[in-house]
Amino acid sequence: MADIISKPDFIVKGDQIAIISTARKILIEEIENAVTLLENWGLQPIIGTTIGLENNQFAGTDDERIIDFQQMLDNQQIKAIWCARGGYGTVRIIDQIDFSDFIQHPKWIIGYSDITVLHAHIHNLGISTIHGAMPVNIHQSSTEAIDSLKDTLFGRRIVYTIPTSDMNRLGNCTGKLVGGNLSILYSICGSVSSLDTRGKILCIEDLDEYIYHIDRMIQNLKRNGYFDQLSGLIVGGMTNMHDNTVPFGKNAREIIIDSVKEYDFPVVFDFPLGHISDNRAVVLGAEVSLEVTKNNVKLDYVVP
């Protein structure tokens, strides 16, 4: 697993940006807002063959999704691949993707949720990716989320300063930012895509899960050593959680803070990241500093 992380070149006006789906099906009408947005930014949207394809839940068969993603990876005119949506399906194709040309000519891979499979796998190849809003819900995204995606893609440095939470654990740390969707991180444990979190800052978020599922997934990450030498933990949206008729007894935030009580790294809750409208873009693989105080939380990129 790569310790040295390289960043793709930031984009400039006139660049081609591909929109594809590696997971759930999506209609061309559902990406119209994203196409318009890219054009307004002075970029050229390139629509992948998976947009509009349907194979039960998926955006085409596994082979069709592999071919579309592979072609966009290998096309050096494409400077970024914006995954249209999540859902489920990326894990079904990840092992059939040839990243050889991509490693030599990296480009930005953008998305969240199911796209965490790509974020983690590509992190292990030594290349940064962008965790941020996707075309399927860009029309529901906050102005801050959209602006942060634009600024990140164009290489403008962002410093996030957010209000503190009463559940935060104070402290300062630095490390490479990794992570994404908790369910996906849980599902890839033990595979070649699993993350080595030693010395890193882990961000997690999730949607529409039962509370006891959150506990099970956190316990699994713990047993896999994700917290043993972690520098810091950032918790984004834990959205639309469910409980059983017999309550679990804790909410998602309480489960997380209780599960890491024996460690001393700083913990941040309510970071604007995940299945929320204010899903700010962050560069995974980048070296960042995290300051958690009683007054606020500051996330900044460490400039070499």
C-alpha positions in Angstrom: 0.0 0.0 0.0 1.4 3.4 -1.1 2.7 5.8 1.5 3.5 8.5 -1.0 0.4 10.1 -2.5 0.4 12.1 -5.7 -2.3 14.5 -6.8 -3.6 14.6 -10.4 -3.2 17.9 -12.1 -5.9 20.4 -11.2 -8.3 21.2 -14.1 -8.4 24.4 -16.2 -11.1 25.9 -18.3 -11.7 23.9 -21.5 -10.9 20.5 -19.9 -13.1 17.5 -20.5 -14.9 16.0 -17.5 -16.5 12.6 -17.9 -19.8 11.7 -16.2 -20.4 7.9 -15.8 -22.0 5.5 -13.4 -20.1 2.7 -11.8 -23.1 1.6 -9.7 -26.9 2.3 -9.8 -28.7 3.3 -13.0 -29.4 6.9 -13.8 -31.2 8.7 -16.6 -29.7 11.4 -18.7 -32.4 13.8 -17.4 -31.0 13.3 -13.9 -27.6 14.7 -14.8 -28.8 17.8 -16.7 -28.1 20.1 -13.8 -24.5 18.7 -13.5 -23.9 19.1 -17.2 -25.0 22.7 -17.1 -22.9 23.4 -14.0 -19.8 22.0 -15.8 -20.5 24.1 -18.8 -20.9 27.2 -16.7 -17.5 26.5 -15.2 -16.0 26.5 -18.7 -15.6 22.7 -18.9 -16.6 20.1 -21.5 -18.9 17.4 -20.1 -18.4 14.0 -21.7 -21.4 11.7 -21.1 -20.4 8.0 -20.6 -22.3 5.1 -22.2 -23.5 4.0 -18.8 -25.8 7.0 -18.4 -29.2 5.8 -19.4 -28.3 2.1 -19.4 -30.4 -0.2 -17.2 -29.7 -3.7 -15.9 -32.1 -4.2 -13.0 -30.7 -1.8 -10.4 -27.4 -1.2 -12.2 -26.3 1.3 -14.9 -25.8 -1.5 -17.3 -24.2 -4.9 -16.8 -21.0 -5.3 -15.0 -19.1 -5.6 -18.3 -20.8 -2.4 -19.6 -19.8 -0.5 -16.5 -16.3 -1.8 -16.7 -15.9 -0.8 -20.3 -17.2 2.7 -19.8 -15.0 3.4 -16.7 -12.0 1.8 -18.3 -12.3 3.9 -21.5 -12.6 7.1 -19.4 -9.6 6.1 -17.3 -7.5 5.5 -20.3 -8.5 8.5 -22.3 -5.9 11.1 -21.6 -8.1 13.9 -22.9 -10.4 13.3 -19.9 -9.1 15.2 -16.9 -11.6 14.1 -14.3 -14.3 11.4 -13.9 -17.4 12.5 -12.0 -19.3 9.5 -10.8 -23.0 10.2 -11.4 -24.4 8.5 -8.4 -23.8 5.8 -5.7 -26.2 3.1 -4.7 -24.5 -0.2 -5.1 -22.3 -1.8 -7.7 -18.8 -0.4 -7.8 -17.4 -3.3 -5.8 -18.6 -5.7 -8.5 -16.3 -4.2 -11.1 -13.3 -2.9 -9.1 -11.1 -5.9 -9.5 -11.6 -6.0 -13.3 -10.4 -2.4 -13.8 -6.8 -2.0 -15.2 -5.3 1.1 -13.4 -1.9 0.9 -15.2 -2.4 3.9 -17.5 -4.2 5.8 -14.7 -1.2 5.4 -12.4 1.0 6.9 -15.1 -1.5 9.6 -16.0 -3.8 10.2 -13.0 -7.0 12.2 -13.1 -9.5 13.2 -10.5 -12.1 10.6 -9.5 -15.1 12.4 -7.8 -18.0 11.1 -5.7 -19.0 9.7 -2.4 -21.2 6.9 -0.9 -20.6 3.7 -3.0 -17.7 5.6 -4.7 -15.8 5.0 -1.4 -14.7 1.7 -3.1 -12.8 3.8 -5.6 -11.5 6.2 -3.1 -10.0 3.5 -0.9 -8.7 1.4 -3.8 -7.1 4.3 -5.5 -5.6 5.6 -2.2 -3.7 2.3 -2.0 -2.4 3.0 -5.5 -0.9 6.3 -4.2 -3.2 8.8 -5.9 -5.6 11.4 -4.4 -9.3 11.5 -5.1 -12.1 13.9 -4.3 -14.9 13.1 -1.9 -17.8 15.4 -2.9 -21.2 15.9 -4.3 -22.4 13.9 -7.3 -24.6 14.8 -10.4 -27.6 12.9 -9.2 -28.3 15.4 -6.3 -26.2 18.4 -7.3 -29.4 20.4 -7.6 -30.0 19.7 -3.9 -26.5 20.6 -2.8 -25.7 23.8 -0.8 -23.9 26.7 -2.4 -21.0 25.9 -0.1 -20.8 22.3 -1.3 -20.9 23.3 -5.0 -18.3 26.1 -4.5 -16.0 23.7 -2.6 -16.1 21.2 -5.4 -15.3 23.9 -8.0 -12.5 25.3 -5.8 -11.0 21.9 -5.2 -11.0 20.9 -8.8 -9.4 24.1 -9.9 -6.8 23.9 -7.2 -7.8 26.7 -4.9 -6.9 26.0 -1.3 -9.7 25.6 1.1 -9.7 26.0 4.9 -12.7 24.6 6.6 -13.7 26.2 9.9 -16.9 24.8 11.4 -18.8 25.1 14.7 -17.8 22.8 17.5 -20.0 19.9 18.8 -20.4 19.2 22.5 -19.4 15.6 21.7 -16.1 16.5 20.1 -12.9 15.3 21.7 -10.4 18.1 21.6 -6.9 18.0 20.2 -4.7 18.7 17.2 -3.3 16.2 14.7 -2.0 15.9 11.1 -2.2 13.0 8.7 -3.4 11.9 5.3 -7.2 12.2 5.0 -8.9 8.9 4.1 -12.3 7.3 4.4 -15.8 7.8 3.2 -19.0 5.8 3.6 -18.9 3.6 6.7 -20.9 0.7 5.2 -18.5 0.6 2.3 -15.4 0.7 4.5 -16.9 -2.1 6.5 -17.6 -4.2 3.4 -14.1 -4.0 1.9 -12.3 -5.0 5.1 -9.9 -7.8 4.3 -9.7 -7.0 0.6 -6.9 -5.3 -1.4 -9.0 -2.1 -1.2 -9.0 -2.0 2.6 -7.3 1.0 4.1 -4.2 1.2 6.3 -5.2 4.0 8.6 -2.0 4.2 10.6 -1.0 7.9 11.1 -4.0 9.1 9.1 -7.2 11.0 9.7 -10.3 8.9 9.0 -13.6 10.4 7.9 -16.8 8.4 8.0 -20.5 9.0 7.2 -23.6 7.0 6.5 -27.2 7.0 5.6 -30.4 5.0 6.2 -28.9 2.4 8.6 -30.2 0.7 11.7 -28.4 1.8 14.8 -27.2 -1.7 15.6 -25.7 -1.9 12.1 -23.6 1.2 13.0 -22.4 -0.5 16.1 -21.5 -3.7 14.2 -19.6 -1.8 11.5 -17.7 0.4 14.0 -16.8 -2.7 16.0 -15.5 -4.4 12.8 -13.3 -1.4 11.9 -12.0 -1.5 15.5 -11.2 -5.2 15.3 -9.4 -4.6 12.0 -7.1 -2.1 13.6 -8.6 1.0 12.0 -8.3 3.0 15.3 -5.1 1.6 16.7 -2.7 4.2 15.4 -5.2 6.7 14.0 -4.3 10.4 14.2 -7.9 11.7 14.1 -11.5 10.8 13.4 -14.0 13.0 11.5 -17.7 12.0 11.6 -19.9 13.5 8.9 -23.6 13.0 8.4 -25.2 10.1 10.1 -28.4 10.6 8.3 -31.9 9.0 8.7 -30.9 6.4 11.2 -33.4 3.8 12.4 -33.9 1.9 15.6 -35.6 -1.4 16.4 -38.8 -1.8 18.5 -36.5 -2.7 21.3 -34.1 0.4 21.3 -30.4 -0.2 21.0 -29.8 2.4 23.7 -27.4 4.7 22.0 -27.5 6.9 18.9 -24.9 6.7 16.1 -22.7 9.5 17.7 -22.8 7.9 21.1 -21.9 4.5 19.6 -18.9 6.0 17.9 -17.5 8.1 20.8 -18.0 5.1 23.2 -16.2 2.8 20.8 -13.1 4.9 20.6 -13.0 6.0 24.3 -9.7 4.1 25.0 -7.9 6.1 22.3 -6.6 9.6 22.6 -7.0 11.0 19.1 -9.3 14.0 18.5 -12.8 13.3 17.3 -15.0 15.6 15.3 -18.8 15.3 14.9 -21.2 17.0 12.5 -18.6 17.8 9.8 -20.3 18.9 6.6 -19.6 15.7 4.6 -21.8 12.8 3.5 -25.5 12.3 2.6 -26.4 15.8 3.4 -27.0 18.9 1.2 -23.9 20.6 2.6 -21.5 17.9 1.4 -18.2 19.8 1.2 -15.5 18.5 -1.1 -12.3 17.2 0.5 -9.2 15.7 -1.1 -8.7 12.2 0.1 -5.0 11.3 0.3 -4.0 14.9 1.0 -2.0 15.7 4.1 -4.2 17.8 6.4 -4.1 19.4 9.8 -7.0 19.1 12.2 -7.5 21.4 15.1 -10.4 20.7 17.5 -11.0 23.3 20.2 -13.8 24.4 22.4 -14.6 27.2 20.0 -14.5 25.6 16.5 -13.0 22.9 14.3 -10.4 23.8 11.6 -9.4 21.5 8.8 -6.5 22.8 6.6 -4.4 21.3 3.9 -0.7 21.0 4.7 1.3 22.7 1.9 4.7 21.1 1.3 
